[in-house]
Every structure is written in structure tokens, then in C-alpha cells.
Amino acid sequence: MKGRLIVIEGIDGAGGETQSKKMLQYLQGRKIQAERVYYPDYGNPFGDLIHEYLHKKYEFNVNTQFLLYALDMVKDRERILGWLNQGKIVIADRYFTSTIAYQGLRLPIENALKFAEIFRLPKPDMILYLKVSPEISIKRKKVEKRNLDRNEENKAFLENVSKSYESLVKNQTWGSWFVIDGEKSIEQVFSQIKKVLRV
């Protein structure tokens, strides 16, 4: 039995990390084999470069940004495919769909999808979009950390990324998208996720 790749998406502060960890715990508690990946994957060369870019230590053009974020996922392709072939559910806290939403603001989406095809990135079976407003995003991030990165502090940018996500949802780009109200409590959000998962 082939596994399923379930992706959790949303702008910064949407709650992807919290909900992906809850989902992993929930599935494992039901004796369902599951694994979790997250992006950016800080602690590896690509993730560390992304971190330094976000904190303004480097400036990269749009193409370089796209490649950095995309390569962070390409490096895990075999690992994810291996899990899927073992019949596991793979939960991704952000995935290539983030790259489409964020870098897709300044790059043609067709180019991004062509990249995914060329490098044979596993396609999500389900994408859960945790919808929160830019105001909620910034408010949550200010509680979580002292120094916001260039994306987290930029309300206009977050508004544009939100519109980008809405377009991906509307067009069901690169997978089946489901909208989750990310502004509810952690438990209420997870309750919505369980209804969509049907597990």
C-alpha cells in the first residue's frame, strides 16, 4: 500500500508547526505509521542559507531564492518516497507549495511546476491551508519571538502571499487543497483537520 503525503500550508504564524506535530502524535497514537518533515530545514546548508537570507545577512535575487527553497526539498525526495512506498503517511510542515506561494509572486507558477516535474518531487495527496490574516500572523510572531524576519515583519508582503495562497486554493494547483480556519484555538483547528483527514 502506497502512503500519503499530507502538506500543511499557510503564511507565517498560521500554526503549521503546532498542527503538524499534533497530527503526527495523533496518527502514531492510532498505530498509523507516520513521519514528519518541515521546511525550511534549518541545520542543513540550504536551510542555513535561507535563515541568513531571511535575517538580512545575504541578499539573493528571486531565482536564487526559489532554487534555495526548492533544493531544501529536493534533498529529501528519496527519503519521502521511501516512506511513501512503505505505506506511511508523511506530514510536511510546508512543502514545495510554499515555494510556489511565496516565490510565485515574482516568478511564473508554470516555471515552478516545471521544476517540480523535472526533479520528480513527490506530489501532495492533500494540502491543508491554515488560513489566518496578516494581522494575526504578525501578532502571533511577535509573541513567539523578539526579532521578526524580513517576511514576518512585512504586512504588505504577507497580504500578497495570502492572495497567492487563495489563488492556489481556487485553482487546486498541484494537489487537492482544503481550507482550515487557522484563527480558531489550537484544538478547534485540529478538530477541523481531523474531519478532513477522516482517520
C-alpha positions in Angstrom: 0.0 0.0 0.0 1.3 3.4 -1.0 1.4 6.1 1.7 0.0 9.6 1.5 1.8 12.9 1.6 -0.2 15.5 3.6 1.1 19.1 3.5 0.2 21.8 5.9 0.4 25.3 4.4 -0.2 28.9 5.4 1.6 32.2 5.9 4.0 32.8 8.8 2.3 32.3 12.1 -0.5 30.1 10.7 0.3 27.3 13.1 1.8 24.7 10.8 4.5 23.5 13.2 2.0 23.1 16.0 -0.6 21.3 13.9 1.9 19.1 12.0 3.3 17.9 15.4 -0.3 17.2 16.7 -1.1 15.3 13.6 2.0 13.1 13.9 1.2 12.4 17.5 -2.5 11.7 16.7 -1.7 9.2 13.9 1.0 7.4 15.9 -1.4 7.2 18.8 -3.8 5.4 16.4 -1.0 3.0 15.4 -0.7 4.5 12.0 2.8 4.8 10.6 3.7 8.4 10.1 6.7 10.6 9.6 7.1 14.4 9.6 9.3 16.8 7.6 9.4 20.6 7.8 10.7 23.4 5.7 12.9 25.4 5.8 15.0 22.7 7.3 17.4 24.7 9.4 20.6 22.9 10.3 21.5 21.8 6.8 23.4 24.0 4.3 20.3 25.0 2.3 18.2 25.8 5.4 21.0 27.8 7.0 21.4 29.9 3.9 17.6 30.6 3.9 17.8 31.6 7.5 20.6 34.0 6.8 18.7 35.5 3.9 15.6 35.9 6.0 17.6 37.7 8.6 19.2 40.0 6.0 22.7 38.7 6.2 22.5 38.0 2.4 20.6 39.4 -0.5 19.6 36.9 -3.2 17.7 37.5 -6.4 14.3 35.8 -6.9 15.7 32.9 -9.0 18.3 32.2 -6.3 15.7 32.3 -3.6 13.5 29.9 -5.5 16.3 27.5 -6.0 17.4 27.6 -2.4 13.9 26.8 -1.1 13.3 24.2 -3.7 16.7 22.4 -3.2 15.9 22.2 0.5 13.1 19.8 -0.5 14.8 18.1 -3.4 17.4 16.8 -0.9 14.7 14.8 0.9 13.0 13.3 -2.2 14.3 9.8 -1.8 13.6 9.8 1.9 10.0 10.9 1.4 9.5 8.4 -1.5 10.9 5.6 0.7 8.4 6.4 3.4 5.5 6.6 1.0 6.5 3.2 -0.6 6.4 1.7 2.9 2.8 2.8 3.2 3.5 5.6 5.7 1.7 8.9 6.0 4.2 11.7 5.5 3.3 15.1 7.1 5.1 18.1 5.7 5.1 21.4 7.6 5.3 23.5 4.5 6.5 22.0 1.2 7.0 23.0 -2.4 3.6 24.6 -2.3 5.1 27.3 0.0 7.7 28.0 -2.7 5.0 28.3 -5.3 3.0 30.7 -3.0 6.0 32.9 -1.8 8.4 32.9 -4.8 5.4 32.6 -7.2 4.6 36.2 -6.5 7.6 37.1 -8.7 8.1 34.0 -10.8 5.7 32.3 -13.2 4.0 29.5 -11.5 4.4 27.4 -14.7 8.2 27.6 -14.2 7.9 26.3 -10.6 5.6 23.4 -11.6 8.1 22.5 -14.4 10.9 22.4 -11.9 8.8 20.0 -9.7 8.2 17.8 -12.7 11.9 17.8 -13.8 13.2 16.9 -10.3 10.3 14.5 -9.7 9.2 16.0 -6.4 6.5 13.8 -4.8 3.2 15.4 -5.3 0.9 16.0 -2.2 -2.2 13.9 -1.8 -3.7 16.6 0.4 -2.8 20.2 1.2 -4.3 21.8 4.3 -4.3 25.6 4.1 -4.4 27.2 7.5 -6.0 30.5 6.7 -5.0 33.4 9.0 -5.0 37.2 8.4 -1.6 39.0 8.1 -2.6 40.9 11.3 -3.0 37.6 13.2 0.3 36.4 11.7 2.3 39.3 12.9 0.6 39.4 16.3 1.4 35.7 16.8 5.0 36.0 15.7 5.7 39.0 18.0 4.6 36.8 20.9 6.7 33.9 19.7 10.0 35.8 19.0 11.7 39.1 19.5 13.2 39.7 16.1 10.9 39.0 13.2 12.5 38.1 9.9 12.0 40.1 6.6 8.9 38.1 5.7 7.3 38.0 9.1 7.5 41.8 9.7 6.3 42.8 6.2 2.5 43.1 6.3 2.1 44.1 2.7 4.2 41.1 1.6 2.1 38.7 3.8 -1.1 40.2 2.2 0.3 39.3 -1.2 1.3 35.8 -0.1 -2.2 35.3 1.3 -3.7 36.3 -2.1 -1.2 33.9 -3.8 -2.4 31.0 -1.5 -6.1 31.9 -2.2 -5.3 31.6 -6.0 -3.6 28.2 -5.4 -6.7 27.0 -3.4 -9.1 28.3 -6.1 -7.2 26.6 -8.9 -6.4 23.5 -6.9 -2.8 23.9 -8.0 -0.5 20.8 -7.7 -2.9 18.9 -5.4 -6.2 18.9 -3.5 -6.4 22.0 -1.3 -8.6 22.2 1.8 -9.2 25.5 3.7 -8.9 25.3 7.5 -9.8 28.3 9.7 -6.4 28.9 11.4 -7.6 31.7 13.6 -9.5 29.3 15.9 -7.9 27.7 19.0 -5.3 25.0 18.5 -7.8 22.3 19.4 -10.5 23.8 17.2 -8.1 23.9 14.3 -7.1 20.3 14.8 -10.7 19.3 15.0 -11.2 20.7 11.5 -8.1 18.9 10.3 -9.3 15.5 11.7 -12.6 16.0 9.8 -10.7 16.5 6.5 -8.3 13.6 7.2 -11.1 11.1 8.0 -8.6 9.0 10.0 
